[in-house]
Amino acid sequence: MERPPVSSWLPPLAACALLGATLAGLLPGHSAWVLVPAVLVLIGTVFAAVHHAEVIALKLGEPFGTLVLALAVTLIEGSLIVSLMLSAGDDAATLARDTVFATVMIVCNGVLGLCLLAGSVRHHVVSFRPEGTTPAVAVLATLATLTLVLPQFTLASVGPTYSTAQLVFAGVVSLLLYMVFVFVQTIRHRDYFLPDGGDTADEHAARPSGRAALLSLVLLLIALVGVVGLAKMLAPTIEGAVVAAGMPLAVVGIAIAVMVLLPETLSALRAARRGRLQTSMNLGLGSALATIGLTIPAVVVASIAGGLPLVLGLPPTETVLLALTLLLTAMTVLPGRATVLQGALHLVVLFVFLFLAMVP
């Protein structure tokens, strides 16, 4: 069996070793001597995660490969949110909402925008399967409205919150709807989510052995733990910089979301440059769906079990941006073809989101 390159296993192991030494008190977590290597290790771990995700995708085929990466990132991200909720208590009431909203905005506008722009610059017009992307956007719009918009208008509890019964209902519906989507994506209508056209070089590449794919799966999980852990370790430094700059603390959540989503973003960009926009769409939209469909039920359980407050409803400005994002995404995926214009539009909305987060 071909040995994996050193760059695919050394950074994830170094990330976990760095995290372990910091948690054990062997290294000062906020020292510049630790933060600088942490950033370098984080970058290397991101590229390692992308490598292992591509090995798994080559072994499993579409759309299973992209689903593995989306689920792995979301499960670890959800675990991070729940742990922060349990440790911070009332101070983390809006953490789940802000993280889910930031992920949807970054994925739908940032990841898809960059992929559309990169693909169309190289191939002029990029194509994908609307029978696969349109249902994904429909499910995303339903989940986002149920979890992020409706809490502002319900009457059973005060403020942008759900009552306990409403929380349970929203969590169960979110999980069931996501499971139905995964069933359609991987079993019932799998062909809707297969790449259509573009560079087919990947189809002729030698499939890795089962042992190599299993090793990549283990290293992928280690890499994702390293990415999330290092992002959490760097959060206080980012928070200090944000406070020093006079910006809202919501920017911290955005910065962490960007770091956590880096593996998927790079993997999606590579697929887009090969003209395989369907793979990019599977990664981007699948990640946004998994974030709501899996994270919301997890935080609902944590909120009810721990008696923690959970604010889900978005303020008016964020609600408008979410509605614009969903409308623009639907108009982009419906024709099944896109140019640089669609990529530019999504990136403009992303810049508006980032600007208003810093200057509300």
C-alpha positions in Angstrom: 0.0 0.0 0.0 1.3 3.5 -0.9 2.3 5.4 2.2 0.4 8.6 2.8 2.5 11.8 2.5 4.0 13.3 5.6 2.0 16.5 5.1 -1.3 14.4 5.4 -0.6 13.0 8.9 2.0 15.2 10.6 -0.1 18.4 11.0 -3.2 16.7 12.4 -1.0 14.8 15.0 0.9 18.0 15.8 -2.4 19.8 16.3 -3.7 17.2 18.7 -0.4 17.2 20.5 -0.4 21.0 20.8 -4.0 20.9 22.1 -3.1 18.2 24.6 -0.1 20.1 25.9 -2.1 23.3 26.3 -5.0 21.6 28.1 -2.5 19.8 30.4 -1.0 23.1 31.3 2.4 22.3 29.8 2.1 25.2 27.4 0.7 28.7 28.1 -2.3 28.9 25.7 -2.3 32.6 25.2 1.4 33.1 24.7 2.7 34.4 21.4 5.2 31.5 21.4 2.2 29.1 21.2 -0.2 31.1 19.1 2.2 31.6 16.1 2.9 27.8 15.8 -0.8 27.1 16.4 -1.8 29.2 13.3 0.8 27.4 11.2 -0.3 24.0 12.4 -3.9 25.0 11.8 -3.2 25.8 8.2 -1.4 22.6 7.7 -4.2 20.6 9.3 -6.8 22.2 7.0 -4.9 21.1 3.9 -4.5 17.6 5.4 -8.2 17.4 6.1 -8.9 18.3 2.4 -6.5 15.6 1.3 -8.2 12.9 3.3 -11.6 14.1 2.3 -10.7 13.7 -1.3 -9.3 10.2 -0.7 -12.6 9.2 1.0 -14.6 10.8 -1.8 -12.6 8.8 -4.4 -13.2 5.6 -2.5 -16.9 6.1 -1.9 -17.9 8.1 -4.9 -20.4 10.9 -5.1 -22.3 12.0 -3.1 -21.1 9.8 -0.2 -17.6 11.4 -0.1 -18.9 14.9 0.3 -21.4 13.8 2.8 -18.7 12.3 5.0 -16.8 15.6 5.2 -20.0 17.6 5.8 -21.2 15.3 8.6 -17.8 15.2 10.3 -17.4 18.9 10.4 -20.9 19.5 11.6 -20.8 16.9 14.3 -17.6 18.3 15.7 -18.9 21.9 15.4 -22.1 20.9 17.1 -20.1 19.3 20.0 -18.1 22.5 20.3 -21.3 24.6 20.5 -22.9 22.3 23.1 -19.7 22.3 25.3 -19.6 26.1 25.2 -23.3 26.3 26.1 -22.8 24.1 29.1 -19.7 25.9 30.3 -20.9 29.5 29.6 -24.5 29.1 30.7 -26.7 32.2 30.2 -23.9 34.0 28.4 -24.2 31.6 25.5 -27.9 31.9 24.9 -27.4 33.2 21.3 -24.3 31.1 20.5 -26.2 28.4 18.6 -28.2 30.9 16.6 -25.2 33.1 15.7 -23.1 30.1 14.7 -25.8 28.5 12.5 -26.6 31.8 10.9 -23.0 32.6 10.2 -22.4 29.1 8.7 -25.4 29.4 6.4 -24.3 32.9 5.2 -20.7 31.8 4.8 -21.6 28.6 2.9 -24.3 30.0 0.7 -22.6 33.2 -0.2 -18.9 32.6 0.5 -18.3 29.0 -0.5 -20.8 28.9 -3.3 -19.8 32.4 -4.5 -16.1 31.5 -4.6 -16.8 28.2 -6.4 -19.0 29.8 -9.0 -16.5 32.5 -9.6 -13.5 30.1 -9.8 -15.3 27.7 -12.0 -16.8 30.2 -14.4 -13.5 32.2 -14.7 -11.8 29.0 -16.0 -14.8 27.4 -17.8 -16.9 30.5 -18.7 -20.2 28.7 -18.0 -20.5 26.1 -15.2 -23.3 23.5 -15.0 -24.8 21.4 -12.3 -27.9 19.4 -11.8 -30.9 21.5 -10.7 -32.9 18.4 -9.8 -30.3 17.9 -7.0 -29.5 21.5 -6.0 -33.0 22.9 -6.0 -34.4 20.4 -3.5 -31.4 21.1 -1.3 -32.2 24.8 -1.3 -35.9 24.1 -0.6 -35.0 22.0 2.5 -32.5 24.7 3.6 -35.1 27.4 3.3 -37.6 25.4 5.3 -35.1 24.5 8.1 -33.7 28.1 8.3 -37.2 29.6 8.5 -38.3 27.1 11.2 -35.3 27.6 13.4 -34.1 31.1 12.8 -37.2 33.2 11.8 -40.3 31.7 13.3 -39.1 32.1 17.0 -39.5 35.9 16.5 -43.2 35.5 15.8 -44.4 32.8 18.2 -46.5 33.7 21.3 -45.9 30.8 23.7 -42.7 32.4 25.2 -41.4 35.9 25.6 -38.8 37.2 23.1 -37.2 35.5 20.1 -37.5 32.1 21.7 -39.5 28.8 21.6 -41.3 27.2 24.5 -40.1 23.8 25.5 -42.8 22.0 23.5 -41.9 24.2 20.4 -38.2 23.5 20.9 -38.8 19.7 20.9 -41.0 20.0 17.8 -38.5 22.1 16.0 -35.6 19.8 16.9 -37.5 16.6 15.9 -38.7 18.1 12.6 -35.2 19.4 11.7 -33.6 16.0 12.3 -36.3 14.1 10.4 -36.2 16.5 7.4 -32.5 16.2 7.2 -32.6 12.4 7.4 -35.2 12.4 4.5 -32.8 14.6 2.5 -29.9 12.3 3.1 -32.0 9.3 2.1 -33.0 11.0 -1.2 -29.4 12.1 -1.8 -27.7 8.8 -1.2 -30.3 6.1 -2.0 -33.6 7.1 -3.7 -32.3 9.7 -6.2 -28.6 9.5 -5.9 -28.1 10.2 -9.6 -29.5 13.7 -9.1 -26.4 14.6 -7.1 -23.7 13.1 -9.3 -21.4 15.4 -11.2 -22.7 16.4 -14.6 -20.1 17.3 -17.2 -16.8 19.0 -16.6 -13.4 17.5 -16.1 -13.8 13.8 -15.7 -10.2 13.1 -14.8 -11.2 12.0 -11.3 -13.3 9.3 -12.7 -10.3 7.6 -14.2 -8.1 7.9 -11.1 -7.2 4.7 -9.2 -9.6 4.1 -6.3 -7.7 3.8 -3.0 -7.8 0.5 -1.1 -10.1 0.0 1.8 -7.2 0.2 4.2 -6.1 3.5 2.8 -9.6 4.9 2.9 -10.0 3.8 6.5 -6.7 5.4 7.5 -7.8 8.6 5.7 -11.2 8.6 7.7 -9.3 8.3 11.0 -6.9 11.0 10.1 -9.7 13.2 8.8 -11.5 13.0 12.1 -8.3 13.8 13.9 -7.7 16.7 11.6 -11.2 18.1 12.1 -10.8 17.8 15.9 -7.5 19.7 15.5 -9.1 22.4 13.4 -12.0 23.0 15.8 -9.7 22.7 18.9 -7.2 25.2 17.6 -10.0 27.5 16.5 -11.3 27.5 20.1 -7.8 28.0 21.5 -7.3 31.0 19.2 -10.8 32.5 20.0 -9.6 34.5 23.1 -6.9 36.2 21.0 -9.4 36.9 18.2 -11.9 38.2 20.8 -9.2 40.5 22.2 -8.4 41.9 18.8 -12.1 42.4 18.1 -12.7 44.2 21.3 -9.6 46.4 20.8 -11.0 47.3 17.3 -14.3 48.3 18.8 -16.3 45.7 16.8 -19.2 43.5 18.1 -18.4 40.1 19.7 -20.5 38.4 16.9 -17.4 38.8 14.7 -15.7 36.2 16.9 -18.2 33.6 16.0 -17.8 34.5 12.3 -14.0 34.1 12.5 -14.3 30.7 14.2 -16.9 29.6 11.6 -14.5 30.5 8.8 -11.7 28.5 10.3 -13.9 25.5 10.9 -15.3 25.6 7.4 -11.9 25.9 5.7 -11.5 22.2 4.9 -14.8 22.1 3.1 -14.2 25.4 1.3 -10.8 24.3 -0.1 -12.2 21.0 -1.2 -15.2 22.7 -2.9 -12.9 25.1 -4.6 -10.7 22.3 -6.0 -13.8 20.6 -7.4 -15.0 23.9 -8.9 -11.7 24.5 -10.7 -12.1 21.1 -12.3 -15.5 22.1 -13.6 -17.3 19.7 -11.1 -19.7 22.3 -9.7 -22.1 19.6 -8.6 -19.5 18.3 -6.1 -19.0 21.9 -4.9 -22.8 22.3 -4.5 -23.0 19.0 -2.6 -20.3 20.1 -0.2 -21.7 23.7 0.3 -25.4 23.0 0.6 -24.9 19.7 2.4 -22.8 21.5 5.0 -25.5 24.2 5.6 -28.2 21.5 5.8 -26.2 19.4 8.3 -25.5 22.5 10.4 -29.2 23.1 11.0 -30.4 19.5 10.8 -27.9 18.1 13.3 -26.8 21.1 15.4 -30.3 22.4 16.3 -31.5 19.1 17.7 -28.3 18.8 19.7 -28.6 22.2 21.3 -32.3 21.7 21.9 -31.4 18.6 24.0 -28.6 20.5 25.8 -30.9 23.4 26.5 -33.8 21.3 27.9 -31.5 18.9 29.9 -29.4 21.7 31.3 -32.1 24.3 31.8 -30.2 26.7 29.6 -31.8 29.6 27.8 -31.8 29.3 24.0 -32.4 32.3 21.8 -33.0 31.3 18.1 -34.9 34.1 16.5 -32.8 36.5 14.3 -32.9 40.3 14.6 -34.5 42.2 11.7 -31.3 43.0 9.8 -30.1 39.4 9.9 -33.6 38.1 8.9 -33.4 40.3 5.8 -30.0 39.1 4.9 -31.1 35.4 5.4 -34.1 36.0 3.1 -31.9 37.6 0.4 -29.4 34.8 0.6 -32.1 32.1 0.2 -33.8 33.9 -2.6 -30.5 34.5 -4.4 -29.4 30.9 -3.9 -32.7 29.6 -5.3 -32.4 31.8 -8.4 -28.8 30.6 -8.8 -29.4 26.9 -8.7 -32.7 26.7 -10.5 -31.3 27.1 -14.1 -28.5 24.6 -13.6 -26.0 26.9 -15.2 -24.1 29.9 -13.9 -21.5 32.5 -14.9 -19.2 35.0 -13.1 -22.3 37.2 -12.4 -23.8 34.7 -10.0 -20.5 34.2 -8.2 -20.1 38.0 -7.9 -23.6 38.5 -6.5 -23.1 35.9 -3.8 -19.8 37.4 -2.8 -21.3 40.9 -2.6 -24.0 39.6 -0.2 -21.2 37.9 1.9 -19.3 41.2 2.1 -22.5 43.0 3.2 -23.0 40.4 5.9 -19.4 40.8 7.1 -19.5 44.6 7.0 -22.8 44.8 8.9 -21.5 42.3 11.5 -18.5 44.7 12.1 -20.5 47.9 11.7 -24.1 47.1 12.7 
